[in-house]
Amino acid sequence: PDTNIIEALWDHLKRKLREHDPQLASLDELWAIVQEEWYRIDRAVIDKLYASLPNWVAALKRAKGGHTEY
């Protein structure tokens, strides 16, 4: 992906949030679901993102800080 690991993690969280009922009763309910899904993020997701860092940095260096295909 052409994103950093933080953006990839937020994308993961957004996908999980979309699985919930779109008709939330309040902002408090939304916040509770965000927190619930944040703490449910599997360690394997974090490990995979962390493991991708060397390849992502190498691609970024090849692109001299520009757009990457990684």
Predicted model as a PDB file, atoms N, CA, C, CB and O in Angstrom, pLDDT in the B-factor column:
MODEL        1                                                                  
ATOM      1  N   PRO A   1       0.831  -1.206   0.000  1.00 48.00           N  
ATOM      2  CA  PRO A   1       0.000   0.000   0.000  1.00 48.00           C  
ATOM      3  C   PRO A   1       0.859   1.248   0.000  1.00 48.00           C  
ATOM      4  CB  PRO A   1      -0.936   0.011   1.208  1.00 48.00           C  
ATOM      5  O   PRO A   1       2.000   1.230   0.463  1.00 48.00           O  
ATOM      6  N   ASP A   2       0.325   2.293  -0.505  1.00 52.00           N  
ATOM      7  CA  ASP A   2       1.057   3.554  -0.577  1.00 52.00           C  
ATOM      8  C   ASP A   2       0.704   4.415   0.642  1.00 52.00           C  
ATOM      9  CB  ASP A   2       0.730   4.310  -1.904  1.00 52.00           C  
ATOM     10  O   ASP A   2       0.378   5.594   0.511  1.00 52.00           O  
ATOM     11  N   THR A   3       0.776   3.809   1.812  1.00 67.00           N  
ATOM     12  CA  THR A   3       0.476   4.517   3.048  1.00 67.00           C  
ATOM     13  C   THR A   3       1.505   4.128   4.100  1.00 67.00           C  
ATOM     14  CB  THR A   3      -0.964   4.204   3.538  1.00 67.00           C  
ATOM     15  O   THR A   3       2.208   3.126   3.969  1.00 67.00           O  
ATOM     16  N   ASN A   4       1.573   4.929   5.123  1.00 80.00           N  
ATOM     17  CA  ASN A   4       2.442   4.534   6.226  1.00 80.00           C  
ATOM     18  C   ASN A   4       1.653   3.624   7.168  1.00 80.00           C  
ATOM     19  CB  ASN A   4       2.995   5.786   6.986  1.00 80.00           C  
ATOM     20  O   ASN A   4       0.452   3.421   6.992  1.00 80.00           O  
ATOM     21  N   ILE A   5       2.346   3.080   8.168  1.00 86.00           N  
ATOM     22  CA  ILE A   5       1.665   2.091   9.011  1.00 86.00           C  
ATOM     23  C   ILE A   5       0.561   2.700   9.873  1.00 86.00           C  
ATOM     24  CB  ILE A   5       2.672   1.400   9.901  1.00 86.00           C  
ATOM     25  O   ILE A   5      -0.398   2.011  10.222  1.00 86.00           O  
ATOM     26  N   ILE A   6       0.683   3.963  10.216  1.00 88.00           N  
ATOM     27  CA  ILE A   6      -0.384   4.610  10.997  1.00 88.00           C  
ATOM     28  C   ILE A   6      -1.648   4.730  10.148  1.00 88.00           C  
ATOM     29  CB  ILE A   6       0.069   6.015  11.498  1.00 88.00           C  
ATOM     30  O   ILE A   6      -2.749   4.435  10.614  1.00 88.00           O  
ATOM     31  N   GLU A   7      -1.478   5.170   8.886  1.00 88.00           N  
ATOM     32  CA  GLU A   7      -2.642   5.264   8.001  1.00 88.00           C  
ATOM     33  C   GLU A   7      -3.258   3.886   7.770  1.00 88.00           C  
ATOM     34  CB  GLU A   7      -2.246   5.901   6.655  1.00 88.00           C  
ATOM     35  O   GLU A   7      -4.480   3.748   7.724  1.00 88.00           O  
ATOM     36  N   ALA A   8      -2.412   2.871   7.625  1.00 89.00           N  
ATOM     37  CA  ALA A   8      -2.922   1.515   7.428  1.00 89.00           C  
ATOM     38  C   ALA A   8      -3.703   1.041   8.655  1.00 89.00           C  
ATOM     39  CB  ALA A   8      -1.766   0.547   7.128  1.00 89.00           C  
ATOM     40  O   ALA A   8      -4.720   0.361   8.519  1.00 89.00           O  
ATOM     41  N   LEU A   9      -3.235   1.393   9.839  1.00 93.00           N  
ATOM     42  CA  LEU A   9      -3.940   1.013  11.061  1.00 93.00           C  
ATOM     43  C   LEU A   9      -5.286   1.735  11.154  1.00 93.00           C  
ATOM     44  CB  LEU A   9      -3.079   1.328  12.301  1.00 93.00           C  
ATOM     45  O   LEU A   9      -6.286   1.128  11.538  1.00 93.00           O  
ATOM     46  N   TRP A  10      -5.321   3.019  10.807  1.00 92.00           N  
ATOM     47  CA  TRP A  10      -6.591   3.747  10.812  1.00 92.00           C  
ATOM     48  C   TRP A  10      -7.564   3.153   9.792  1.00 92.00           C  
ATOM     49  CB  TRP A  10      -6.356   5.239  10.514  1.00 92.00           C  
ATOM     50  O   TRP A  10      -8.764   3.067  10.051  1.00 92.00           O  
ATOM     51  N   ASP A  11      -7.038   2.740   8.619  1.00 92.00           N  
ATOM     52  CA  ASP A  11      -7.904   2.098   7.624  1.00 92.00           C  
ATOM     53  C   ASP A  11      -8.507   0.817   8.184  1.00 92.00           C  
ATOM     54  CB  ASP A  11      -7.117   1.793   6.333  1.00 92.00           C  
ATOM     55  O   ASP A  11      -9.688   0.535   7.982  1.00 92.00           O  
ATOM     56  N   HIS A  12      -7.690   0.047   8.887  1.00 93.00           N  
ATOM     57  CA  HIS A  12      -8.173  -1.187   9.513  1.00 93.00           C  
ATOM     58  C   HIS A  12      -9.304  -0.869  10.505  1.00 93.00           C  
ATOM     59  CB  HIS A  12      -7.006  -1.926  10.236  1.00 93.00           C  
ATOM     60  O   HIS A  12     -10.345  -1.526  10.512  1.00 93.00           O  
ATOM     61  N   LEU A  13      -9.075   0.145  11.333  1.00 94.00           N  
ATOM     62  CA  LEU A  13     -10.082   0.531  12.329  1.00 94.00           C  
ATOM     63  C   LEU A  13     -11.365   1.009  11.645  1.00 94.00           C  
ATOM     64  CB  LEU A  13      -9.529   1.637  13.257  1.00 94.00           C  
ATOM     65  O   LEU A  13     -12.462   0.653  12.075  1.00 94.00           O  
ATOM     66  N   LYS A  14     -11.239   1.804  10.596  1.00 92.00           N  
ATOM     67  CA  LYS A  14     -12.429   2.287   9.882  1.00 92.00           C  
ATOM     68  C   LYS A  14     -13.229   1.134   9.283  1.00 92.00           C  
ATOM     69  CB  LYS A  14     -12.025   3.268   8.776  1.00 92.00           C  
ATOM     70  O   LYS A  14     -14.459   1.152   9.314  1.00 92.00           O  
ATOM     71  N   ARG A  15     -12.537   0.130   8.737  1.00 93.00           N  
ATOM     72  CA  ARG A  15     -13.251  -1.039   8.196  1.00 93.00           C  
ATOM     73  C   ARG A  15     -14.046  -1.737   9.301  1.00 93.00           C  
ATOM     74  CB  ARG A  15     -12.254  -2.037   7.542  1.00 93.00           C  
ATOM     75  O   ARG A  15     -15.189  -2.143   9.088  1.00 93.00           O  
ATOM     76  N   LYS A  16     -13.444  -1.871  10.466  1.00 93.00           N  
ATOM     77  CA  LYS A  16     -14.138  -2.501  11.597  1.00 93.00           C  
ATOM     78  C   LYS A  16     -15.339  -1.667  12.039  1.00 93.00           C  
ATOM     79  CB  LYS A  16     -13.170  -2.696  12.778  1.00 93.00           C  
ATOM     80  O   LYS A  16     -16.387  -2.223  12.369  1.00 93.00           O  
ATOM     81  N   LEU A  17     -15.203  -0.360  12.050  1.00 90.00           N  
ATOM     82  CA  LEU A  17     -16.308   0.511  12.467  1.00 90.00           C  
ATOM     83  C   LEU A  17     -17.479   0.428  11.498  1.00 90.00           C  
ATOM     84  CB  LEU A  17     -15.830   1.960  12.579  1.00 90.00           C  
ATOM     85  O   LEU A  17     -18.637   0.519  11.907  1.00 90.00           O  
ATOM     86  N   ARG A  18     -17.177   0.253  10.208  1.00 89.00           N  
ATOM     87  CA  ARG A  18     -18.244   0.154   9.204  1.00 89.00           C  
ATOM     88  C   ARG A  18     -19.094  -1.103   9.389  1.00 89.00           C  
ATOM     89  CB  ARG A  18     -17.644   0.165   7.801  1.00 89.00           C  
ATOM     90  O   ARG A  18     -20.212  -1.178   8.881  1.00 89.00           O  
ATOM     91  N   GLU A  19     -18.569  -2.075  10.107  1.00 90.00           N  
ATOM     92  CA  GLU A  19     -19.330  -3.304  10.349  1.00 90.00           C  
ATOM     93  C   GLU A  19     -20.449  -3.096  11.368  1.00 90.00           C  
ATOM     94  CB  GLU A  19     -18.398  -4.407  10.828  1.00 90.00           C  
ATOM     95  O   GLU A  19     -21.317  -3.957  11.514  1.00 90.00           O  
ATOM     96  N   HIS A  20     -20.440  -1.984  12.064  1.00 86.00           N  
ATOM     97  CA  HIS A  20     -21.455  -1.692  13.084  1.00 86.00           C  
ATOM     98  C   HIS A  20     -22.650  -0.989  12.459  1.00 86.00           C  
ATOM     99  CB  HIS A  20     -20.862  -0.827  14.214  1.00 86.00           C  
ATOM    100  O   HIS A  20     -22.580  -0.476  11.342  1.00 86.00           O  
ATOM    101  N   ASP A  21     -23.740  -0.978  13.200  1.00 76.00           N  
ATOM    102  CA  ASP A  21     -24.973  -0.324  12.776  1.00 76.00           C  
ATOM    103  C   ASP A  21     -24.708   1.151  12.485  1.00 76.00           C  
ATOM    104  CB  ASP A  21     -26.071  -0.476  13.853  1.00 76.00           C  
ATOM    105  O   ASP A  21     -24.216   1.876  13.350  1.00 76.00           O  
ATOM    106  N   PRO A  22     -25.032   1.599  11.266  1.00 78.00           N  
ATOM    107  CA  PRO A  22     -24.768   3.010  10.939  1.00 78.00           C  
ATOM    108  C   PRO A  22     -25.687   3.991  11.674  1.00 78.00           C  
ATOM    109  CB  PRO A  22     -24.913   3.219   9.449  1.00 78.00           C  
ATOM    110  O   PRO A  22     -25.411   5.190  11.690  1.00 78.00           O  
ATOM    111  N   GLN A  23     -26.746   3.515  12.267  1.00 78.00           N  
ATOM    112  CA  GLN A  23     -27.691   4.378  12.971  1.00 78.00           C  
ATOM    113  C   GLN A  23     -27.363   4.426  14.465  1.00 78.00           C  
ATOM    114  CB  GLN A  23     -29.137   3.883  12.754  1.00 78.00           C  
ATOM    115  O   GLN A  23     -28.126   3.931  15.295  1.00 78.00           O  
ATOM    116  N   LEU A  24     -26.243   5.016  14.789  1.00 77.00           N  
ATOM    117  CA  LEU A  24     -25.841   5.124  16.194  1.00 77.00           C  
ATOM    118  C   LEU A  24     -26.700   6.163  16.894  1.00 77.00           C  
ATOM    119  CB  LEU A  24     -24.342   5.492  16.315  1.00 77.00           C  
ATOM    120  O   LEU A  24     -27.116   7.153  16.293  1.00 77.00           O  
ATOM    121  N   ALA A  25     -26.958   5.926  18.166  1.00 78.00           N  
ATOM    122  CA  ALA A  25     -27.835   6.797  18.934  1.00 78.00           C  
ATOM    123  C   ALA A  25     -27.161   8.119  19.310  1.00 78.00           C  
ATOM    124  CB  ALA A  25     -28.296   6.084  20.184  1.00 78.00           C  
ATOM    125  O   ALA A  25     -27.830   9.145  19.439  1.00 78.00           O  
ATOM    126  N   SER A  26     -25.831   8.091  19.487  1.00 88.00           N  
ATOM    127  CA  SER A  26     -25.166   9.308  19.967  1.00 88.00           C  
ATOM    128  C   SER A  26     -23.665   9.242  19.706  1.00 88.00           C  
ATOM    129  CB  SER A  26     -25.432   9.514  21.471  1.00 88.00           C  
ATOM    130  O   SER A  26     -23.123   8.206  19.323  1.00 88.00           O  
ATOM    131  N   LEU A  27     -23.018  10.377  19.924  1.00 90.00           N  
ATOM    132  CA  LEU A  27     -21.559  10.415  19.831  1.00 90.00           C  
ATOM    133  C   LEU A  27     -20.921   9.557  20.913  1.00 90.00           C  
ATOM    134  CB  LEU A  27     -21.054  11.856  19.938  1.00 90.00           C  
ATOM    135  O   LEU A  27     -19.861   8.969  20.697  1.00 90.00           O  
ATOM    136  N   ASP A  28     -21.553   9.483  22.062  1.00 92.00           N  
ATOM    137  CA  ASP A  28     -21.041   8.621  23.130  1.00 92.00           C  
ATOM    138  C   ASP A  28     -21.030   7.157  22.693  1.00 92.00           C  
ATOM    139  CB  ASP A  28     -21.887   8.785  24.405  1.00 92.00           C  
ATOM    140  O   ASP A  28     -20.091   6.417  22.987  1.00 92.00           O  
ATOM    141  N   GLU A  29     -22.083   6.753  21.989  1.00 89.00           N  
ATOM    142  CA  GLU A  29     -22.147   5.373  21.489  1.00 89.00           C  
ATOM    143  C   GLU A  29     -21.042   5.133  20.453  1.00 89.00           C  
ATOM    144  CB  GLU A  29     -23.544   5.080  20.868  1.00 89.00           C  
ATOM    145  O   GLU A  29     -20.390   4.089  20.462  1.00 89.00           O  
ATOM    146  N   LEU A  30     -20.839   6.105  19.567  1.00 89.00           N  
ATOM    147  CA  LEU A  30     -19.762   5.996  18.583  1.00 89.00           C  
ATOM    148  C   LEU A  30     -18.410   5.872  19.277  1.00 89.00           C  
ATOM    149  CB  LEU A  30     -19.765   7.211  17.642  1.00 89.00           C  
ATOM    150  O   LEU A  30     -17.600   5.018  18.915  1.00 89.00           O  
ATOM    151  N   TRP A  31     -18.167   6.715  20.267  1.00 93.00           N  
ATOM    152  CA  TRP A  31     -16.896   6.685  20.982  1.00 93.00           C  
ATOM    153  C   TRP A  31     -16.682   5.330  21.668  1.00 93.00           C  
ATOM    154  CB  TRP A  31     -16.842   7.819  22.017  1.00 93.00           C  
ATOM    155  O   TRP A  31     -15.569   4.805  21.672  1.00 93.00           O  
ATOM    156  N   ALA A  32     -17.733   4.776  22.236  1.00 93.00           N  
ATOM    157  CA  ALA A  32     -17.634   3.476  22.887  1.00 93.00           C  
ATOM    158  C   ALA A  32     -17.255   2.393  21.874  1.00 93.00           C  
ATOM    159  CB  ALA A  32     -18.960   3.121  23.579  1.00 93.00           C  
ATOM    160  O   ALA A  32     -16.448   1.514  22.176  1.00 93.00           O  
ATOM    161  N   ILE A  33     -17.835   2.458  20.680  1.00 92.00           N  
ATOM    162  CA  ILE A  33     -17.522   1.473  19.640  1.00 92.00           C  
ATOM    163  C   ILE A  33     -16.096   1.655  19.136  1.00 92.00           C  
ATOM    164  CB  ILE A  33     -18.514   1.586  18.471  1.00 92.00           C  
ATOM    165  O   ILE A  33     -15.398   0.670  18.897  1.00 92.00           O  
ATOM    166  N   VAL A  34     -15.655   2.897  18.972  1.00 93.00           N  
ATOM    167  CA  VAL A  34     -14.274   3.158  18.551  1.00 93.00           C  
ATOM    168  C   VAL A  34     -13.304   2.547  19.559  1.00 93.00           C  
ATOM    169  CB  VAL A  34     -14.017   4.685  18.406  1.00 93.00           C  
ATOM    170  O   VAL A  34     -12.355   1.860  19.180  1.00 93.00           O  
ATOM    171  N   GLN A  35     -13.545   2.799  20.830  1.00 96.00           N  
ATOM    172  CA  GLN A  35     -12.668   2.253  21.858  1.00 96.00           C  
ATOM    173  C   GLN A  35     -12.695   0.725  21.865  1.00 96.00           C  
ATOM    174  CB  GLN A  35     -13.068   2.789  23.229  1.00 96.00           C  
ATOM    175  O   GLN A  35     -11.652   0.083  21.981  1.00 96.00           O  
ATOM    176  N   GLU A  36     -13.871   0.156  21.742  1.00 94.00           N  
ATOM    177  CA  GLU A  36     -14.013  -1.293  21.731  1.00 94.00           C  
ATOM    178  C   GLU A  36     -13.216  -1.907  20.575  1.00 94.00           C  
ATOM    179  CB  GLU A  36     -15.496  -1.684  21.626  1.00 94.00           C  
ATOM    180  O   GLU A  36     -12.475  -2.871  20.769  1.00 94.00           O  
ATOM    181  N   GLU A  37     -13.374  -1.346  19.381  1.00 94.00           N  
ATOM    182  CA  GLU A  37     -12.676  -1.886  18.214  1.00 94.00           C  
ATOM    183  C   GLU A  37     -11.165  -1.644  18.306  1.00 94.00           C  
ATOM    184  CB  GLU A  37     -13.231  -1.258  16.927  1.00 94.00           C  
ATOM    185  O   GLU A  37     -10.377  -2.480  17.864  1.00 94.00           O  
ATOM    186  N   TRP A  38     -10.761  -0.510  18.875  1.00 96.00           N  
ATOM    187  CA  TRP A  38      -9.330  -0.223  19.026  1.00 96.00           C  
ATOM    188  C   TRP A  38      -8.665  -1.305  19.871  1.00 96.00           C  
ATOM    189  CB  TRP A  38      -9.114   1.172  19.668  1.00 96.00           C  
ATOM    190  O   TRP A  38      -7.599  -1.810  19.518  1.00 96.00           O  
ATOM    191  N   TYR A  39      -9.291  -1.652  20.975  1.00 97.00           N  
ATOM    192  CA  TYR A  39      -8.712  -2.650  21.864  1.00 97.00           C  
ATOM    193  C   TYR A  39      -8.839  -4.073  21.333  1.00 97.00           C  
ATOM    194  CB  TYR A  39      -9.362  -2.561  23.210  1.00 97.00           C  
ATOM    195  O   TYR A  39      -8.192  -4.988  21.843  1.00 97.00           O  
ATOM    196  N   ARG A  40      -9.662  -4.261  20.317  1.00 96.00           N  
ATOM    197  CA  ARG A  40      -9.810  -5.580  19.691  1.00 96.00           C  
ATOM    198  C   ARG A  40      -8.810  -5.811  18.558  1.00 96.00           C  
ATOM    199  CB  ARG A  40     -11.220  -5.741  19.159  1.00 96.00           C  
ATOM    200  O   ARG A  40      -8.720  -6.922  18.035  1.00 96.00           O  
ATOM    201  N   ILE A  41      -8.071  -4.793  18.180  1.00 96.00           N  
ATOM    202  CA  ILE A  41      -7.124  -4.971  17.073  1.00 96.00           C  
ATOM    203  C   ILE A  41      -6.158  -6.088  17.453  1.00 96.00           C  
ATOM    204  CB  ILE A  41      -6.349  -3.637  16.755  1.00 96.00           C  
ATOM    205  O   ILE A  41      -5.488  -6.038  18.484  1.00 96.00           O  
ATOM    206  N   ASP A  42      -6.109  -7.076  16.604  1.00 95.00           N  
ATOM    207  CA  ASP A  42      -5.291  -8.254  16.861  1.00 95.00           C  
ATOM    208  C   ASP A  42      -3.802  -7.906  16.777  1.00 95.00           C  
ATOM    209  CB  ASP A  42      -5.636  -9.374  15.864  1.00 95.00           C  
ATOM    210  O   ASP A  42      -3.387  -7.110  15.934  1.00 95.00           O  
ATOM    211  N   ARG A  43      -3.029  -8.496  17.637  1.00 95.00           N  
ATOM    212  CA  ARG A  43      -1.588  -8.267  17.660  1.00 95.00           C  
ATOM    213  C   ARG A  43      -0.952  -8.614  16.311  1.00 95.00           C  
ATOM    214  CB  ARG A  43      -0.939  -9.091  18.779  1.00 95.00           C  
ATOM    215  O   ARG A  43       0.037  -7.997  15.916  1.00 95.00           O  
ATOM    216  N   ALA A  44      -1.511  -9.589  15.611  1.00 96.00           N  
ATOM    217  CA  ALA A  44      -0.985  -9.984  14.299  1.00 96.00           C  
ATOM    218  C   ALA A  44      -1.074  -8.840  13.296  1.00 96.00           C  
ATOM    219  CB  ALA A  44      -1.743 -11.202  13.765  1.00 96.00           C  
ATOM    220  O   ALA A  44      -0.208  -8.709  12.431  1.00 96.00           O  
ATOM    221  N   VAL A  45      -2.110  -8.011  13.401  1.00 93.00           N  
ATOM    222  CA  VAL A  45      -2.242  -6.843  12.520  1.00 93.00           C  
ATOM    223  C   VAL A  45      -1.084  -5.880  12.780  1.00 93.00           C  
ATOM    224  CB  VAL A  45      -3.613  -6.126  12.741  1.00 93.00           C  
ATOM    225  O   VAL A  45      -0.453  -5.394  11.842  1.00 93.00           O  
ATOM    226  N   ILE A  46      -0.812  -5.611  14.043  1.00 94.00           N  
ATOM    227  CA  ILE A  46       0.284  -4.706  14.414  1.00 94.00           C  
ATOM    228  C   ILE A  46       1.620  -5.302  13.975  1.00 94.00           C  
ATOM    229  CB  ILE A  46       0.287  -4.439  15.946  1.00 94.00           C  
ATOM    230  O   ILE A  46       2.458  -4.594  13.416  1.00 94.00           O  
ATOM    231  N   ASP A  47       1.823  -6.577  14.219  1.00 94.00           N  
ATOM    232  CA  ASP A  47       3.075  -7.234  13.845  1.00 94.00           C  
ATOM    233  C   ASP A  47       3.313  -7.166  12.339  1.00 94.00           C  
ATOM    234  CB  ASP A  47       3.065  -8.691  14.305  1.00 94.00           C  
ATOM    235  O   ASP A  47       4.435  -6.923  11.893  1.00 94.00           O  
ATOM    236  N   LYS A  48       2.257  -7.380  11.561  1.00 92.00           N  
ATOM    237  CA  LYS A  48       2.378  -7.332  10.099  1.00 92.00           C  
ATOM    238  C   LYS A  48       2.768  -5.926   9.636  1.00 92.00           C  
ATOM    239  CB  LYS A  48       1.051  -7.766   9.431  1.00 92.00           C  
ATOM    240  O   LYS A  48       3.628  -5.768   8.769  1.00 92.00           O  
ATOM    241  N   LEU A  49       2.138  -4.922  10.214  1.00 91.00           N  
ATOM    242  CA  LEU A  49       2.469  -3.545   9.845  1.00 91.00           C  
ATOM    243  C   LEU A  49       3.906  -3.211  10.234  1.00 91.00           C  
ATOM    244  CB  LEU A  49       1.495  -2.560  10.514  1.00 91.00           C  
ATOM    245  O   LEU A  49       4.644  -2.605   9.457  1.00 91.00           O  
ATOM    246  N   TYR A  50       4.289  -3.603  11.424  1.00 90.00           N  
ATOM    247  CA  TYR A  50       5.645  -3.341  11.904  1.00 90.00           C  
ATOM    248  C   TYR A  50       6.674  -4.045  11.009  1.00 90.00           C  
ATOM    249  CB  TYR A  50       5.798  -3.808  13.373  1.00 90.00           C  
ATOM    250  O   TYR A  50       7.709  -3.466  10.678  1.00 90.00           O  
ATOM    251  N   ALA A  51       6.388  -5.286  10.621  1.00 92.00           N  
ATOM    252  CA  ALA A  51       7.301  -6.046   9.764  1.00 92.00           C  
ATOM    253  C   ALA A  51       7.440  -5.416   8.380  1.00 92.00           C  
ATOM    254  CB  ALA A  51       6.816  -7.486   9.628  1.00 92.00           C  
ATOM    255  O   ALA A  51       8.449  -5.621   7.705  1.00 92.00           O  
ATOM    256  N   SER A  52       6.441  -4.655   7.957  1.00 86.00           N  
ATOM    257  CA  SER A  52       6.490  -4.030   6.631  1.00 86.00           C  
ATOM    258  C   SER A  52       7.365  -2.772   6.597  1.00 86.00           C  
ATOM    259  CB  SER A  52       5.085  -3.681   6.180  1.00 86.00           C  
ATOM    260  O   SER A  52       7.681  -2.269   5.518  1.00 86.00           O  
ATOM    261  N   LEU A  53       7.756  -2.264   7.763  1.00 87.00           N  
ATOM    262  CA  LEU A  53       8.522  -1.014   7.801  1.00 87.00           C  
ATOM    263  C   LEU A  53       9.813  -1.026   6.986  1.00 87.00           C  
ATOM    264  CB  LEU A  53       8.853  -0.691   9.209  1.00 87.00           C  
ATOM    265  O   LEU A  53      10.038  -0.083   6.227  1.00 87.00           O  
ATOM    266  N   PRO A  54      10.674  -2.040   7.101  1.00 88.00           N  
ATOM    267  CA  PRO A  54      11.911  -1.994   6.310  1.00 88.00           C  
ATOM    268  C   PRO A  54      11.657  -1.882   4.798  1.00 88.00           C  
ATOM    269  CB  PRO A  54      12.738  -3.236   6.591  1.00 88.00           C  
ATOM    270  O   PRO A  54      12.342  -1.129   4.105  1.00 88.00           O  
ATOM    271  N   ASN A  55      10.680  -2.627   4.298  1.00 84.00           N  
ATOM    272  CA  ASN A  55      10.367  -2.553   2.864  1.00 84.00           C  
ATOM    273  C   ASN A  55       9.795  -1.198   2.489  1.00 84.00           C  
ATOM    274  CB  ASN A  55       9.383  -3.653   2.474  1.00 84.00           C  
ATOM    275  O   ASN A  55      10.108  -0.650   1.432  1.00 84.00           O  
ATOM    276  N   TRP A  56       8.962  -0.668   3.356  1.00 82.00           N  
ATOM    277  CA  TRP A  56       8.353   0.634   3.087  1.00 82.00           C  
ATOM    278  C   TRP A  56       9.415   1.732   3.074  1.00 82.00           C  
ATOM    279  CB  TRP A  56       7.271   0.952   4.136  1.00 82.00           C  
ATOM    280  O   TRP A  56       9.400   2.599   2.200  1.00 82.00           O  
ATOM    281  N   VAL A  57      10.332   1.700   4.032  1.00 83.00           N  
ATOM    282  CA  VAL A  57      11.399   2.696   4.101  1.00 83.00           C  
ATOM    283  C   VAL A  57      12.315   2.576   2.878  1.00 83.00           C  
ATOM    284  CB  VAL A  57      12.216   2.530   5.407  1.00 83.00           C  
ATOM    285  O   VAL A  57      12.715   3.589   2.304  1.00 83.00           O  
ATOM    286  N   ALA A  58      12.646   1.349   2.481  1.00 85.00           N  
ATOM    287  CA  ALA A  58      13.490   1.149   1.303  1.00 85.00           C  
ATOM    288  C   ALA A  58      12.820   1.713   0.048  1.00 85.00           C  
ATOM    289  CB  ALA A  58      13.799  -0.348   1.113  1.00 85.00           C  
ATOM    290  O   ALA A  58      13.473   2.355  -0.774  1.00 85.00           O  
ATOM    291  N   ALA A  59      11.516   1.471  -0.095  1.00 81.00           N  
ATOM    292  CA  ALA A  59      10.787   2.006  -1.251  1.00 81.00           C  
ATOM    293  C   ALA A  59      10.761   3.528  -1.209  1.00 81.00           C  
ATOM    294  CB  ALA A  59       9.349   1.452  -1.292  1.00 81.00           C  
ATOM    295  O   ALA A  59      10.891   4.184  -2.242  1.00 81.00           O  
ATOM    296  N   LEU A  60      10.596   4.079  -0.037  1.00 81.00           N  
ATOM    297  CA  LEU A  60      10.585   5.530   0.116  1.00 81.00           C  
ATOM    298  C   LEU A  60      11.940   6.130  -0.250  1.00 81.00           C  
ATOM    299  CB  LEU A  60      10.209   5.911   1.549  1.00 81.00           C  
ATOM    300  O   LEU A  60      12.006   7.177  -0.895  1.00 81.00           O  
ATOM    301  N   LYS A  61      13.014   5.470   0.160  1.00 86.00           N  
ATOM    302  CA  LYS A  61      14.367   5.936  -0.184  1.00 86.00           C  
ATOM    303  C   LYS A  61      14.591   5.877  -1.695  1.00 86.00           C  
ATOM    304  CB  LYS A  61      15.437   5.086   0.544  1.00 86.00           C  
ATOM    305  O   LYS A  61      15.144   6.812  -2.276  1.00 86.00           O  
ATOM    306  N   ARG A  62      14.163   4.777  -2.338  1.00 86.00           N  
ATOM    307  CA  ARG A  62      14.307   4.661  -3.796  1.00 86.00           C  
ATOM    308  C   ARG A  62      13.540   5.772  -4.506  1.00 86.00           C  
ATOM    309  CB  ARG A  62      13.811   3.284  -4.282  1.00 86.00           C  
ATOM    310  O   ARG A  62      13.979   6.278  -5.538  1.00 86.00           O  
ATOM    311  N   ALA A  63      12.409   6.141  -3.952  1.00 81.00           N  
ATOM    312  CA  ALA A  63      11.574   7.186  -4.562  1.00 81.00           C  
ATOM    313  C   ALA A  63      12.013   8.578  -4.126  1.00 81.00           C  
ATOM    314  CB  ALA A  63      10.103   6.971  -4.200  1.00 81.00           C  
ATOM    315  O   ALA A  63      11.393   9.574  -4.497  1.00 81.00           O  
ATOM    316  N   LYS A  64      13.084   8.645  -3.338  1.00 80.00           N  
ATOM    317  CA  LYS A  64      13.620   9.916  -2.836  1.00 80.00           C  
ATOM    318  C   LYS A  64      12.535  10.745  -2.130  1.00 80.00           C  
ATOM    319  CB  LYS A  64      14.229  10.727  -3.995  1.00 80.00           C  
ATOM    320  O   LYS A  64      12.451  11.963  -2.282  1.00 80.00           O  
ATOM    321  N   GLY A  65      11.720  10.034  -1.361  1.00 70.00           N  
ATOM    322  CA  GLY A  65      10.678  10.693  -0.583  1.00 70.00           C  
ATOM    323  C   GLY A  65       9.380  10.924  -1.322  1.00 70.00           C  
ATOM    324  O   GLY A  65       8.412  11.417  -0.743  1.00 70.00           O  
ATOM    325  N   GLY A  66       9.351  10.572  -2.601  1.00 71.00           N  
ATOM    326  CA  GLY A  66       8.138  10.767  -3.407  1.00 71.00           C  
ATOM    327  C   GLY A  66       7.190   9.600  -3.304  1.00 71.00           C  
ATOM    328  O   GLY A  66       7.245   8.809  -2.363  1.00 71.00           O  
ATOM    329  N   HIS A  67       6.323   9.506  -4.282  1.00 72.00           N  
ATOM    330  CA  HIS A  67       5.316   8.439  -4.359  1.00 72.00           C  
ATOM    331  C   HIS A  67       6.003   7.090  -4.471  1.00 72.00           C  
ATOM    332  CB  HIS A  67       4.364   8.660  -5.562  1.00 72.00           C  
ATOM    333  O   HIS A  67       6.998   6.950  -5.181  1.00 72.00           O  
ATOM    334  N   THR A  68       5.475   6.101  -3.774  1.00 70.00           N  
ATOM    335  CA  THR A  68       6.023   4.748  -3.849  1.00 70.00           C  
ATOM    336  C   THR A  68       4.958   3.790  -4.361  1.00 70.00           C  
ATOM    337  CB  THR A  68       6.549   4.288  -2.469  1.00 70.00           C  
ATOM    338  O   THR A  68       3.761   4.069  -4.281  1.00 70.00           O  
ATOM    339  N   GLU A  69       5.402   2.677  -4.876  1.00 64.00           N  
ATOM    340  CA  GLU A  69       4.489   1.612  -5.292  1.00 64.00           C  
ATOM    341  C   GLU A  69       4.271   0.630  -4.161  1.00 64.00           C  
ATOM    342  CB  GLU A  69       5.028   0.883  -6.525  1.00 64.00           C  
ATOM    343  O   GLU A  69       3.480  -0.303  -4.304  1.00 64.00           O  
ATOM    344  N   TYR A  70       4.943   0.811  -3.055  1.00 54.00           N  
ATOM    345  CA  TYR A  70       4.848  -0.107  -1.939  1.00 54.00           C  
ATOM    346  C   TYR A  70       3.576   0.105  -1.181  1.00 54.00           C  
ATOM    347  CB  TYR A  70       6.025   0.043  -1.023  1.00 54.00           C  
ATOM    348  O   TYR A  70       3.322  -0.587  -0.195  1.00 54.00           O  
TER     349      TYR A  70                                                      
ENDMDL                                                                          
END                                                                             
